[in-house]
Amino acid sequence: MTSAQLQRLEARLLHGDDAALGEAFALLQPRLAQTIRLRMDQRMVGRIDADDVVQESFLVASRRLSDYREKVECSLPVWLRTIAMQVLIDASRFHLLSKCRSQNLEIPLRADSGQTRIRALACQRTSPTHAAARRELNVLLQEKLGGMSDLDREILILRHFEELSNNEVAEVLGIHKAAATNRYLRALRRLKPTLSSYQGSKEKTGS
Amino acid sequence: MSSGDTDALLAELADEFTARLRAGEVVGVDEYVVKHPGLAADIEDLFPTIVAVEGIRQDLAPAGTGNRDTFQLATNQLGEFQLLREVGRGGMGIVYEAVQESLSRRVALKLLPPAVFVDEAQVRRFQHEAETASRLHHPNIVPIFDVGKTNGIYHYSMQFIDGPTLAESIETQRNAGDYPRTRSDFRAIAELGCTAAHALHYAHTNGVLHRDIKPSNLLLQNGEQLMMADFGIAKMLDDSGPTNSGEFVGTLHYAAPEQFGGLYDLRSDVYALGLTLYELATLQRAHNARTRPELIGKIQSHSTPDPSGANTNVPRDLATIIGKACAHEPSHRYESAGALADDLRRFINDQPIDARPVGSIGRLWRWCRRNPLSAATSAVAAIAFVTASVVGWFAYVSTSQSLQRERVATQTASKNVEGQRQATRLAQGNLTLALEAFDDLFNSLAGRDRALVGEDQPIAEAPLVPAISGNELAALQRLLAFYDRFAIKNVANRALQEARARSLRRVGDIHAWLGDKSLAVSAYQQALTAYQEADGDGSQLTINLAVVHKNLGRVLGEQEDLTGAFRHLKSARDLLRAEVEVVGSSRSRYELARAHNASNALRTILRSTMPSRSGRPGFRSSWARRWPQTESAVTGHHKKAVELANSLLKDSPHNQDFQLLLARSHRISAQYMFLAAQGEVATEQIGQAIEILDHLSKEFFEVPNYRLELIESYLLFAKYDPDLANAENRYAIAAQRSQELSDEYPDVPRYHAVTVRALREQGRLLQKIASNAGTDAPDKKQLQERARQAFIASITACEAMQQRFPLGHQHLTELLETRLAAARLAMESSDKQGACDLLQRALAEVGEQPKGMVPLSRRTRLYREMSKMCRDLGQDKLAKDSKRLGHRAGREAFRQGLKQGMSLLSSRLWQR
């Protein structure tokens, strides 16, 4: 996926070619699904499928296409990400509210709440060989990330886990590009000691 | 180098590094250190961190499937079931072959993943659904035994079927390269499809939709008997999917396009079965894509490909059947699984099938309907295409004729004569087919709109001629040229007489639509003759003949030739009634009900052009006597129409057209009853109509015309509601909804027209409330002001509409009426100058009005009102002008009235 490709799609879309939306989705699907998985409330894991959310987002996006064309305020990937997040929040709200209606009417539904996400992230282990290392990492990550400012933490997640480019990160967070770059480098520096040790243990397990 | 520049470069390098990592390259940190020694420290510091973070990212990516079906059972015992082996695994759970120990019977046990249900309500729904499905008893449906929950795991058991699923047998055949080739191969496939369709039809008539038909849900017991599994349940389980509104998960490859809009009915099952047949015939999926979004995009915007493209051996007829079953639009599919089964049976027996291949124009049109956005931009292209088709048509026919002849001749060299004859027949068939394609185009243009606003609408209420946009007009004129030419060219050809009659009927329809009534009448009359001379399917011919009678009657009614109108409507009814008694097909019943409605609509016009009872004492004596008779006639027609609509709905309760028919029968009758001051009856009827329409417009929010119809009903109800506050409320709702409608569909003139009318009526009512309120009522001023606002809004909307659709002459009358109402209001609030201005504008507009657009009686009334108001204002010149125009119109009406035996009506109307 190159940004040039996305820019071409965006241009086509703005010039009235609806098919470009489908292509953009095909291109961004893994990225968006990853975003959804990361941002999903812990309680929703296993209930909703990230791919379904992406699929629903596509439908929502195609309905709102004219809005996008009329008042483009952000780049295509950022717009689609916003929609996906909205769909996720709606889905979560539906599920959690229908489940917890009696006890817990006030459910904090902040799809961007850093801590939940990181926990969820570290819990989603898929390969048992890494389980131990991951548990350790989970603790370290929480410690380290917890100590960071919200913005720094967010930048790392956006850059590396959601695979956004620097410009897109700046757009999402509403900060200047140069500021986004600085923050990113600073966050990387702060994360360094933690992850280097994880990396060491990973190499030892031989994968 | 400043620190800012360093950082920028560093970030750039980091980006590049990350991108290469993601691309799967093995990148060494050293490589960068060497290249950028100035940044060595930073690079060595940060890049390993990037590697680590990216490592985590990769671990995060899902490993193959989602986590829904990853649960495992620890033991092989679940309650009373002993699990023997796993036979299948899917997104919706795991299927085991098991033994139910209490009954020692072998079952297939499906375990559902623990996260499936969110709350109790869903559990209950699931159980309910499973119970409904377990009541299905059919030799080709896998029976469901029971539903239960053990150790927190929901499961249900069904008869164990020993044999492969169709998915498996397709797979085997594909691997062996064993593609269906011979006629008997395809006959076997059609047999399977026919059996499945019968089973499906049985389930549908018992109120159960399958919702997840696909090859892996169809099993072959002992390798031969087809069994359908998982009725209605699979979909239930999916309701715990991502949203409550989207309602879609399921097996994406077999999803019908409308499912993405949250719609699902029996035709969606038919679609899925059609795709299954496609797969059986071609051994590959009809829709394929790499990712889900891509697949969804494909299903939504592409029609199902022709199976003979994937396997050239697929017989034409079977391909056509599959194409019809999987048509993109539900209304183009078989209306039931039973109909699909019948057509497959015909194919097996080598009889001619019902389905028609979609011609190129039909395809184009369907594409346009699926892609309205692109279609709008290429409307010009589409029209150009139609033109080209019309011009090139006869050339095409002769070419294809000779081609066909050539082909047939080479094939049957020995039977040359036979070949020639066949070629001619084929060419004629092609011609009829082309006509069908054009009919398709016509119907899509007129489409539901026509069914809704046109045919049996009482004209006094509706816009006189439904407004059409420039594009529509151009397309219609092209069509007109085609039909006209077709009719002239084929005068002598007896075989094509029916096609010619149909063309003439279309010519009439189009003329009527464009407002050219006398041309419409002559076309209809020719169509009548042509139908009488045509031979072919007797029943269809009779119905078509009757429809022409009905349309002719309607147009004559609009021309105020009431005698002729009644005569033709009666012929239509008689023909159709005989047809209903003899054959009783749903089409004949439908058309008969519509003919009854049209008769009532005509009586409504008649009655509404009469002055009200209170107005003219002398008049009353002669006509009042006739009203009770008419009233009972209306009641009779209404009763019959309702009976017919109900019987149709009994057969197919979900048919929108029939529901609409019922609603319209009620509304038309209600309109008459309101006029006849039978308030109670009318209120009940309009209430019923509103109920049906409310349901329809909610259920099918995407069909704007249901909403339009509902608005019209509100307007009618409000007009006659004695409770003015209620009425005001209804007008307000109608005005608001119609504005929403016209905002949503700015290109459809009739939505603007209804907005104009709703606002005007609201203004009128407010004005009435204000004048009832007495001179010193505190809110009188306020009411008058609101009325003025409504009028202004209406006038603005109307003027805007005129700008947009310069063709909407007919709406001048509407505008005129609004201006008059506003002028009257201005007079009441003693704003003489304002009233004068409005009247002058109005009179100027009348002059521009083309002749024949407005029925004379209505025009006469308008002039009379105007001249009276001018006189009251002391505007003698204006009064004189309008009076003169009024006299002229009145004289015309008088002459026409004399001619048609309606002298009393017309002369009394004006001579006073």
Interface residues (C-beta under 8 A of the other chain):
Chain A: G16 D18 A19 L21 G22 E23 F25 A26 Q29 P30 A33 Q34 R37 L38 V45 G46 R47 I48 D49 A50 D51 D52 V53 V54 Q55 E56 F58 L59 V87 D90 A91 F94 H95 S98 K99 L121 Q124 R125 T126 S127 H130 R134 L137 L156 R159 H160 F161 E163 S165 N166 A178 T181 N182 Y184 L185 L188 R189 L191 K192 L195 S196 Y198 Q199 K202
Chain B: G4 D7 A8 L10 A11 A14 D15 T18 R22 D45 L46 P48 T49 I50 V51 A52 V53 E54 G55 I56 R57 D59 L60 A61 P62 A63 G66 N67 R68 P113 A115 V118 D119 S240 G241 P242 T243 N244 G246 F248 V249 F260 A289 R290 T291 R292 P293 E294 I296 G297 S301 N371 L373 S374 T377
